[in-house]
Amino acid sequence: MRTSEITRETKETKIKLSLDLDGGEVDIKTGIGFFDHMLTALAFHGGFGITLRAEGDLNVDCHHTIEDTGIVFGKAFREALSDNSGITRYGSFYIPMDEALAFCSLDISGRPFLVFDAQFAEERIGDYDSCMTEEFMRAFAYNAGITLHLKAIYGKNSHHITEAMYKALAHSLKEAVTMTGSDKPLSTKGVL
């Protein structure tokens, strides 16, 4: 079973996440409505079961809660994949969202990297700072061991751009974790 459960507690946040890469219940509560919406979309479009409870210092702002959730999600993702044996490894996807178009391409390589290219017209989407999209993606990619490229090709509405990026990530991850039938990692080195 490709599952993981991670709990992380700091002076700024307390986060508990259960992940099932092959599906299951989706129940997400972070205290940031738009972020819950994005993570729910990511779980649904990725075909993942995610139960998440996050408490953070939202009296300061949303930064710590979103970044630390990315850290926990990345660690859970990495743990659920174990040694990456038998997965497709690569995934790429375009998502249109009304006037916005986003693209994601990734490699579950064990070599974390993020290339993020997006401009947001609005600084905030509800209680979610638009700039936190990049921070979440960086925390996730580095803790999951994923080379992640995300680009908002065009768009005007920050909600649409952000949602397209999360959904593009979801579909790319879904593709990359698909089992190939092999019991070995997809690498000429023999390991990832």
Secondary structure, 3 states (H helix, E strand, C coil): CCEEEEEEECCCEEEEEEEECCCCCEEEECCCHHHHHHHHHHHHHHCCEEEEEEEECCCCCCHHHHHHHHHHHHHHHHHHHCCCCCECCEEEEEEEECCEEEEEEEECCCCCEEEEECCCCCCEECCEECCHHHHHHHHHHHHHCCEEEEEEEECCCHHHHHHHHHHHHHHHHHHHCCECCCCCCCCCCCCC
